[in-house]
């Protein structure tokens, strides 16, 4: 499986961006 070294998560500080950040954190923990 592809293991990224960096994950860039742009944000506009909305609820949707917060959810995307949480998902990116989960991916990074794998």
C-alpha positions in Angstrom: 0.0 0.0 0.0 1.1 3.6 -0.7 2.5 5.2 2.4 2.6 9.0 2.0 5.4 10.9 3.9 3.4 14.1 4.1 -0.4 14.9 4.1 -1.4 18.4 3.1 -4.9 19.4 4.4 -6.1 22.8 3.2 -8.7 24.4 5.5 -11.3 27.1 5.5 -12.1 26.4 9.2 -15.5 25.0 8.3 -17.1 21.9 9.8 -16.3 20.1 6.6 -12.7 21.0 6.7 -12.5 19.9 10.4 -13.9 16.5 9.3 -11.3 16.3 6.5 -8.6 17.1 9.0 -9.8 14.3 11.3 -9.8 11.9 8.4 -6.3 12.9 7.4 -5.0 12.3 10.9 -6.6 8.8 10.9 -4.8 8.1 7.6 -1.5 9.4 9.0 -1.8 7.1 12.0 -2.0 4.0 9.8 
